[in-house]
Amino acid sequence: MESESGVIATLIQHPDYVLFSEDYLFPEHFTNAENKCVYMAIRNMAQNKGVFNADPYNIISYLNSSNATKEYANILTVDKLNELRDMSYILCRHTPEEYNMLCDNVVDAAFRRKAFMVLDQCQGFCRSSETPNLGQQIYNAIDGVIGEFSYANDIPKFKDVIDDCWEEIKSRQSGEYAGIPFKFKTLNQYATIEPGELFLFAAGPKEGKSIMLLNCAVDLLKKDLSVLYLDSELGTRLFTARLLSHLSGVEYRRLTSGNYTEEEAQRIDEQREWLKTRKLTHIYMPIFDTQSVYSAAKKVKHSPEGLDVLIVDYFKASGQNDAFATYQELGRFVDMVKNNLAGGMKICALGAVQTTSSGKIADSAKISRNASTIAIMENKTPEEIEADGPECGNKKLRVVLNRNGMQHAEGEYISLNFNGNLISFEEAKQAIPQMPY
């Protein structure tokens, strides 16, 4: 009951928080009728109108606006709602994390109540010797509770979704690419950045993973897309320095030391002002955990700017467990980003993973199982640079796994030019015409 009151108090002060719980906390989970009605009104208004004021007038007006909810308006009065609002100043929580904890308590209590009732019913089945198909009845009863609290949506028949899917396919048709193109034109022949998909760049330690993702982020910002960049490597100050170096063309070391000309200072200031107009959120997370990542993405998604692309720099486990537990942890993290965030929120996802000294992707089975596309970046050998020519760059990129298109055959690659001083990746001249299969 205390958690129920805390949820309602928090929503009265922060009605937009309901977007964090709309997928799993439902009105029927509340025991108090007044709390149930208030939550129903706020949840439905948020789904229909977005952010709003949860004042007594709005709540009563909403409940009276439909025959389906009019009966609930009789349970509440303006005086009761004003009393709830006055109490909300004391009981409310002011962070999504605290609010989610209260919601979890309410759902947990609802699950326990329902499970208790069903198990009591099962005892009745067991007491009667005349109960037919005892095992099946017990299974159906328990399975019904588990299904109710699994938060899974109804599964539609394919015939009911095929037309919507085709409309979505047509809406992505641009005449050239079926998604958001990368800045590297040759890479777009193999894969693009698509909602619901996870594209991963793989490379060894200190071989440009973060710089590649930063280059992709800037290109997406130039397309006026909203980007959430989750960074386990750099704090926002250092990330900003890299951004400004890349955009201004001033070498990173000179930019961070202040050893630049007046003309370069002007370029830096111009790019700094430009970044203020972009839809970018950068969050430094030294250790990723699924709840923090999910909450951050959900919050940005429901912000006025929305969320188009999530970038994770980079996928790695916490390192606090043994090898097998680390393997499982990383697999769950990649799965959550691909399915719960990219798939569930219909956003694009980019990330990076580390390769071993032999060029294999660390914990490859778990990662490959969930990634849509994986492209490995490697330094060209001196022999390759000599054979291709210096104009063909110093890096090679190979698409080695692709569920959405073609991948490279042995010996094929995309030539890139990497300039660490300018935090830059650019497509180089291609030495061999790309003939993917």
N, C-alpha and C positions, 0 to 999 in steps of 0.2 A: 504494500500500500504506500509506503514511503517513497519507493522508487516511482510509482505511478504519479504521485504528487510532484516529484522532482522533474519528471518528463514534462508534465503539463506546465509547471512553473517556468521551465527553461524555454519551452516553445512560445509562451506568452511574451517573453523577453527577446527570444531569438527565433522567430517563426521559420526562418530559412533552414534551421537545423533539422527540420522534419525531412528534408531531402536526404539526410544521412540514414534515416530509418524507414523510409517509405517502402522499401523492398521486403522488409521482414517483420516490422511491428505493425499490427493491425488493430483496429478498434476493439474487436472481440477479445483481445488479450487483456483488456482492462477489467477489473472487478467493480470499480466504482462507476456508476452510471454517468455521473457528471463528467468525470475524466474521459470516459469513453466518447461522449458527445463532443467535447472540446477537441480531442485528438482527431476525431473523424472530420470535423469542420476544418481544422488547420491543415490536415493532410490533403483533403480534397481541394481546398483553395490553392494550396501550393502547386498541386498537379495541374490545375486549370489556369492559374494566373501567375505563377512564379512567386517572387518575394512580395509580401504584403504586410499590413499591420494586423496583428491578432488582437484587436480591441473588441469589446463586447458587441458593439454595433455590427461589425463585420461578421462575427461568428453567428449571431442571431439572424442576421439578414441572409446569410448563406443557408442556414438550416431551414429557413422559411421559404427558400427559393425553389424547392423541389418537393413534390409529394413523397418522394422516397425518404427524405430526411426531415420533413415537417414535424413528424411525431417527436423527434428528438428535441426540437425547439421548445416543446412544452416542458421538458425536464429542466431546462435552464431558464434563468431569468437574468436580467441586466444586473440586479443586485448581487446574485450569486457570482456572476462573472467579474464584477468589480471587486468582490471579496477575494476571488482567486487571483486577480491581478495584483491586489495589495500584498497578498501572501507571496506572490512570485518573486518579489524583490529579495526575499529571505531565502527561498528554497532553490532558486534557479542556479544552473551551472553555466559557466561562461566559455567553455571550450568544447569542441565536438567530441573529444576523447571522453570527457566526463559525461556528456550527454549519452554517448554510445554505451557507456557502462550502465547507466540507468535503464536504457532500453533493453540491454541484455538481461538485466535483472527481471524486468517485467515479462519478457518472453520466456525466461527460464521458469518463472513462477507459473505462467500460463501452461507451459509444457508439463510441469509437475502436477498441476491440478488435473489436466486432461489425462495424463498417464495414470494417475491414481484412480480416477473414475473408471477408466478402461480396464485396469488390472482388477478392480473390484468386480467389474462385470465378468471378467475371466474366471474369478473365483466362483461366481455363480454357475458358470458353465461347468466347472469341475465338480461342484457339489451335486449336480444333477446327473444321474446315471442315464437319463433319457436324452441328453444332449447329443445330437447327431454330428458326425464329422468334427469331433472336439478339437483336434489339432488344427484343422483348417479355420474354424471359427476363432480360435485364439490368435492364429497367425493374422487373419484379416483384421481383427480388432487392433492388435498392436501395430500392424503395418499401416493402418489408417492414421494412427497418431504420428508415427514417424513421418509419413508422407505429408501430413498437415504442417509439420514444423520443419520440413526440409526446404521451405521457401521456393520450391520449384514451380514455375509457371505451368499452366495447362499446356500440354503438348499438342500442337495443332496438326491436322492432317495436311499432307503435302499439297493436296488439291486446293486447300484454303490459303496457301502462302505462295504458290507458284507465280501468280500474277504480280504480287507485291515484289517478289524477287526479281522478276523480269523488269519491272519499272525501275528498281534500284540499279540493275545492270545497265539499263539504257541511260540512267541519270549520270553514270560514271563514264559514259562514252564521250571522249573528247575528239575523236578522229585520229588520235596518235597514241595516247597512253590511257590505260584503264585505271589510273590512280594519280596520286601526286608525284610528278617526276622528280628524280634526284637532280642535282646540279651536274651530274656526270651522264652525258647523253648516251654513251654506249651501255652503261649499266641499266638504263631504262628499257633496253631491248630484252633484258632478262627479268627485271622486277621493278616495281614502283612502290611507293609508300601508300598502303591501302588501309581503310578502316577495318578493324577486326583482325588485322594481321600483325605479326611481329617479325621485323627484319633485324638481323644481327650481323654486326661486323666482328670478325674474330682476328686477333693478332697477338703476338707475343708481348711480354712486358716492355713498356716504354717504346712501343713501335707505332704510336699514333692513333690509338683507339679514341682517346678523348678529343684529339684534334679533329678527327674525322667526324665525330658526332657534333662538335661545335660547328664545323663547316655546314653540316646538314641543317642544324638549327638555324643558322643565319639565313640559309637559302629559303627555309620555310617561313621565317619572319619577313623576308622580302616578298613572299607571296601573300602576306597579310594573314597568316594562319596563327592560331593561338598555340603556344608551346609550353609544356611543363617539363623542365629539365631537372631530373633528380640526380644529384652528383655525390658519389662516395669518395671522390678524389680531391676536389678543390672547393674551398670556401668561396663565397660569392665575390669577395674582393679579388682573389686571383683569377676567378672565372671572368670577371669584368675586364681585368687587364688583358687576358687572352682575346676576349671579344674585340676590344678596342684596337689591339695590335692587328688582328685579322682585318678589321674593317678599314682602318686608317692607312695600312701599309707601312706602319712604323715598327721596326724590329722590337720584339718583346723585351729584350734586355735594355734597349735604349728607352723604351716607353716606361718601364718600371723604375729605371734609375733617374729619369727626368732629363736624360741627355738627348734632347731633340730640339729642332729649330722652331722658330715662331710659326713658320708655315705648317710644320707638322703638328704643332700644338693646335692650330686652327682646325686641321683635319680631325684631330682627336675630339675636339669640342663639337664639331659638326656631327660626328658619328655618335657621340654621347647624347646629343639632342635627338638624333634619329631613333636611338634605342628607346627613348622615353615614349615614343609614339607606337612602339611595337607591343604585341601581346605575349610577353615572355614572363614566366615565373621560374626562378632558379632556387632550389632548396638543397642545402648541403646536408647529407645524411651519411656520416662516416660508416655507420653500420645499418644496412637495410633490414627492416622487418616488414612483413607483409601488411600488418595492420596500419603502420605509419604510411606506407606507400599507397595503400588503398584509400585511406582517409584523405591524403593530400590530393590524389587524383579526383576523388569524388567532390571535394570542396572546390577545386579549380573548375571542374566540369560545370558546377552549378553557379559559378560566378558570372557576372554580366558578360565577361569576355568569352566564356565557354572554354572548351578544350578540344583541339583538333589532333594534336600529336603529343604523346608521352615519350620522353627520351630517358633511358636509364643508363647511367655511366658509372659503373658497369655491373653486369650480373656476376655476383660472387657471394659465397656463403660467409657467415660470420666468422668462421674459423675457430669457433669455440667447442666444436664437437669432434669426434673421431671421423675417420675417412668415410665410413658408410653413412653416418648421420649427416655429414656435410653434403654428401652426394644426394641424399634424400631432400635435405633442406633447399639446396639449389634448384632441384627439380620442381619442388612445390612453388618456389618463387617465380620461376620462369612460367610455369603453368598458370599461376595467378595473374601475371601481367598479360599473358596471351589471351586467356579465356575470360577471366573476371573483368579485367579492365578494357583491353582492346575489343574483345568480343562483346562483353556485357554492356559496355558504355559506347560502343560503336565509334571508337577513336583509333587512330593509327599509333603504332608502337615501334620505336627504334631502340636499339641497345647495342652493347658490345660484350664480348666474352673473351677470355684469355686462352691462348693456345699454349701447348707444352713445347719443350725444346725440339721435339720431333715434328712439330707442325700440326699435331692433333688438337682437337678442341677438348679442353679439360671437362671431365664429366659429360662427355659428348652424347651418351645415350639419352640422358634425361633432357638435355638441352635440345637435341635434334628432334626429340619426340614432340616438342611443343612449338618450336620455332617454325615460322612460315618459310623464311629464306635465310640462309647463312652464306656470307661472303668472307673469304679469308684474305687478309692483307699481309703481304710479305715484302721484304726488301728485295730488289733485283740483285742478282749476283753481278760482280764485275764483268763476267763473261756475257751475261744477258744484256747489260747496259751497252757493252761494246757491240754485240750482235744487232741490237735494236737501233742503236744510235742514241746520243745524248738527248735529242729532242723528244724521245719516247719516254722520258721520265725515269725515276729511280724506285718506283713502287709498282707492284702488280697486285691486281684484285681478281680473285677467282670465285665465282658463284659455285659452291660445292653441294648445296642442298637447296631445292626450290620446289615448293608445292604449288606454286602459282605460275610456272613457266619453265623456261629452258635453263640449263646449267652448262658450265664449261666442261669440255672434254679435256683429257690429259694434255698438258702443254699449252692450252689456250689461257689467255688472261687479258684483262683490261689494263692498259698502261696509265699510270697516274704520276704526277709530279708532286713530291712532298717537300715543303719548305718549313722546317720547324721554327726558324727565326720569325717568320711571318704568320705562324699558326695556320698554314694554308695547305689544302689539297686541291689540285686542279687536274682535269683530264688532260693527258698528254697526247701527242700524236700516236696513233695506234700502228704498231710495227707490222702486225699481221691482221688482215681483215677478219673480224669476228664472225665465225660460222658456228653458232651454237646449234646443238641438236635438240 
